[in-house]
């Protein structure tokens, strides 16, 4: 493991062991049924309502799935609820503990692993690898994608979402930095706004165009089968936004141009067909 990757992992652990990702969405005590319900409602009812349909959780029934970065186990629980044979891996103990608790409260079974994918064996022959909003926080992203390809079976799928450069939220971050940054780097400001990290201790954040991400995927042996630009929420449109369905046609149309996430479903390409 390189020094840069160690620093990236340490920054992520420091940020999310202190405060779990998305925990500000809930008012209930952490780890309670109400807490997970509030986070789930916010995730699927406002912030990212497109996840269940874009990923198509029912299609994972009976499939062996690995999730990289478990968060609160919200998506993992949905996969398991639809019959997926679930394994989750994360470098953050706080996330793993919360995700396991979520599974227990819902009577679901899954396997949870603490560790870095490059140095941990999560198993092999997975039918799908899923990672929402995680890969852009990894400095050695190309190496991770190569490792993902190794653990997938020959017909396996990779399903990821990463941050988009041309988005409403990124425009907000850049504008707020210009107005309030006060000598801080843009990376540090983005990390505080988007990830709630401590000032001066940013987590890795990569914000790219679709072409950049797709080129990386193809270079690591994946063929993009499905793409969507998603993540445009009601509050981005003052007054009228609240009248629109979170997963309706209007917000989806705005998302296609200014959404915060590049969402990809990819198929493993035959050996020897990787681009260089």
C-alpha positions in Angstrom: 0.0 0.0 0.0 1.4 3.4 -1.0 1.7 6.3 1.5 -0.9 8.2 -0.5 -3.4 5.5 -0.1 -2.7 5.1 3.6 -3.3 8.9 4.1 -6.5 8.6 2.1 -7.8 5.8 4.3 -6.7 7.5 7.5 -8.6 10.7 6.5 -11.7 8.7 5.7 -11.6 6.8 9.0 -11.0 10.0 11.0 -14.0 11.7 9.3 -16.6 8.9 9.4 -15.6 7.3 12.7 -16.3 10.7 14.2 -19.6 11.1 12.4 -21.1 8.5 10.2 -21.9 9.5 6.6 -25.4 11.0 6.4 -26.0 10.8 10.1 -27.2 14.4 10.1 -30.3 13.2 8.2 -31.7 11.7 11.4 -32.8 13.2 14.7 -33.3 9.9 16.5 -30.5 8.3 18.5 -27.9 6.5 16.5 -28.5 2.8 16.1 -32.2 2.8 17.0 -34.9 1.6 14.6 -36.2 5.2 14.2 -32.7 6.4 13.3 -32.3 4.0 10.4 -35.9 4.6 9.3 -35.3 8.4 9.1 -32.0 7.9 7.1 -33.7 5.5 4.8 -36.7 7.8 4.2 -34.4 10.7 3.4 -32.2 8.6 1.1 -35.0 7.1 -0.9 -37.7 9.8 -0.4 -35.6 12.9 -1.2 -31.9 12.7 -1.8 -31.3 9.7 -4.0 -34.8 8.2 -4.8 -33.5 6.8 -8.1 -31.3 4.1 -6.5 -33.8 1.3 -6.2 -34.9 1.5 -9.8 -31.6 2.3 -11.4 -29.9 -0.6 -9.6 -32.9 -2.8 -9.8 -32.6 -4.5 -6.4 -35.0 -7.4 -7.3 -32.6 -8.5 -10.0 -30.1 -9.3 -7.3 -32.3 -12.1 -5.9 -30.0 -15.1 -5.3 -27.0 -13.2 -6.5 -23.7 -13.0 -4.6 -23.1 -9.3 -4.0 -20.2 -7.3 -2.6 -20.7 -3.7 -1.4 -17.6 -1.5 -1.1 -18.4 1.1 1.6 -21.4 0.1 3.6 -22.5 3.4 5.2 -25.5 2.7 7.4 -26.3 -0.5 5.5 -29.4 1.1 3.9 -28.7 -0.1 0.3 -27.2 -3.4 1.6 -30.4 -4.1 3.6 -32.5 -3.5 0.5 -30.4 -5.9 -1.5 -30.6 -8.5 1.3 -34.3 -7.9 1.6 -34.6 -8.7 -2.1 -32.7 -12.0 -1.7 -29.1 -11.0 -2.4 -26.3 -12.9 -0.8 -24.7 -9.9 0.7 -21.1 -9.1 1.8 -20.0 -5.6 2.8 -16.5 -4.3 3.2 -15.5 -1.0 4.7 -12.4 0.6 6.3 -14.5 2.5 8.9 -15.5 0.6 12.0 -18.3 3.1 12.8 -20.0 2.3 9.5 -19.7 -1.4 9.9 -21.2 -1.4 13.4 -24.1 0.7 12.2 -24.7 -1.4 9.1 -24.6 -4.7 11.1 -27.1 -3.2 13.6 -29.4 -2.2 10.8 -29.3 -5.8 9.4 -30.0 -7.2 12.9 -33.0 -4.9 13.5 -34.5 -6.0 10.2 -33.8 -9.7 10.6 -31.5 -9.8 7.7 -28.3 -11.8 7.2 -25.0 -10.6 5.7 -21.3 -10.8 6.1 -19.3 -7.7 7.1 -15.6 -7.2 6.7 -13.4 -4.5 8.1 -10.4 -3.8 5.9 -9.1 -2.4 2.6 -10.1 -4.2 -0.5 -6.5 -4.3 -1.8 -5.3 -6.0 1.3 -8.3 -8.1 2.3 -9.9 -11.2 0.7 -13.7 -10.6 0.7 -14.2 -13.8 -1.4 -14.4 -14.5 -5.1 -16.9 -15.2 -7.9 -19.3 -12.4 -7.0 -22.1 -11.8 -9.4 -22.1 -8.0 -8.6 -20.0 -5.4 -6.9 -21.9 -2.3 -5.7 -20.4 1.0 -4.5 -22.4 4.2 -4.2 -20.5 7.4 -3.5 -17.4 5.7 -2.4 -14.9 5.1 -5.3 -14.3 8.9 -5.7 -12.9 8.9 -2.1 -10.2 6.4 -3.0 -6.8 7.7 -4.2 -5.8 4.4 -5.8 -9.0 4.1 -7.7 -7.5 2.3 -10.8 -6.0 -0.4 -8.5 -9.3 -0.9 -6.8 -11.2 -1.4 -10.0 -8.6 -3.9 -11.1 -9.2 -5.7 -7.8 -13.0 -5.6 -8.3 -12.5 -7.3 -11.7 -10.6 -10.0 -10.0 -13.4 -10.8 -7.4 -16.2 -10.7 -10.0 -17.1 -13.8 -12.0 -16.8 -13.6 -15.8 -20.3 -12.4 -16.2 -20.3 -10.2 -13.2 -21.5 -6.6 -13.0 -20.1 -3.5 -11.4 -22.6 -0.9 -10.2 -21.2 2.4 -9.0 -22.0 6.1 -8.6 -19.4 8.8 -8.3 -19.5 12.6 -8.2 -20.1 14.7 -11.3 -18.0 17.8 -12.2 -20.8 19.5 -14.1 -23.5 19.6 -11.4 -25.6 22.0 -9.4 -24.0 20.9 -6.1 -20.5 21.3 -7.3 -21.4 24.8 -8.6 -22.7 25.6 -5.1 -19.5 24.3 -3.5 -17.2 26.4 -5.8 -19.4 29.5 -5.4 -19.5 29.2 -1.6 -15.7 28.6 -1.5 -15.1 31.8 -3.5 -17.3 33.7 -1.1 -16.3 32.1 2.2 -13.2 30.0 1.7 -10.9 32.5 3.4 -7.6 31.1 2.1 -8.5 27.5 2.3 -8.0 25.1 -0.6 -11.0 24.2 -2.8 -10.4 20.5 -1.9 -10.5 21.2 1.8 -13.7 23.3 1.3 -15.4 20.6 -0.8 -14.6 18.0 1.8 -16.1 20.0 4.6 -19.3 20.9 2.6 -19.9 17.5 1.0 -18.5 15.1 3.6 -18.5 17.2 6.9 -14.8 16.6 7.5 -12.9 18.8 9.9 -11.3 21.9 8.4 -7.7 21.2 7.4 -8.3 17.4 7.3 -10.0 16.7 3.9 -11.0 13.3 2.6 -10.1 12.4 -1.0 -12.7 13.7 -3.4 -12.5 13.2 -7.2 -15.0 15.2 -9.2 -14.9 14.4 -12.9 -16.7 14.4 -16.3 -18.6 11.3 -17.5 -15.9 10.8 -20.2 -13.1 10.7 -17.6 -14.9 8.1 -15.4 -15.9 6.0 -18.3 -12.4 6.0 -19.7 -11.1 4.8 -16.4 -13.7 2.0 -16.2 -12.9 0.8 -19.7 -9.1 0.9 -19.0 -9.7 -1.5 -16.1 -11.7 -4.0 -18.1 -15.3 -2.9 -17.8 -17.9 -2.2 -20.5 -20.6 0.4 -19.6 -24.0 -1.1 -20.2 -26.1 1.6 -18.5 -25.5 5.2 -17.6 -27.5 7.8 -15.9 -26.8 11.3 -14.5 -28.8 11.6 -11.3 -29.1 13.6 -8.1 -31.1 16.9 -8.6 -33.2 17.5 -5.5 -36.3 19.6 -4.8 -34.4 22.3 -2.9 -32.3 23.2 -5.9 -35.5 24.9 -7.3 -36.8 27.5 -4.9 -40.5 27.6 -4.2 -41.6 25.3 -7.0 -39.2 22.4 -6.2 -41.3 21.3 -3.2 -44.2 20.7 -5.5 -42.3 18.3 -7.6 -42.0 14.5 -7.1 -38.4 13.7 -5.8 -38.2 10.9 -8.5 -40.4 12.6 -11.1 -39.8 13.6 -14.7 -39.0 17.2 -14.0 -36.2 16.7 -11.5 -34.9 13.8 -13.5 -34.7 16.0 -16.5 -32.7 18.6 -14.6 -30.5 15.8 -13.2 -29.6 14.7 -16.7 -27.8 18.0 -17.1 -26.9 19.1 -13.6 -27.1 15.9 -11.4 -24.5 15.3 -8.7 -23.9 11.6 -9.6 -22.6 9.7 -12.5 -24.3 6.3 -12.2 -22.9 3.3 -14.1 -23.8 -0.4 -14.5 -20.9 -2.2 -16.2 -20.1 -5.7 -17.5 -16.8 -7.4 -17.2 -15.1 -7.4 -20.6 -13.3 -10.6 -21.8 -9.6 -10.9 -20.7 -7.3 -9.1 -23.1 -9.9 -6.5 -24.1 -8.8 -3.9 -21.6 -7.9 -0.5 -23.0 -4.5 1.0 -22.1 
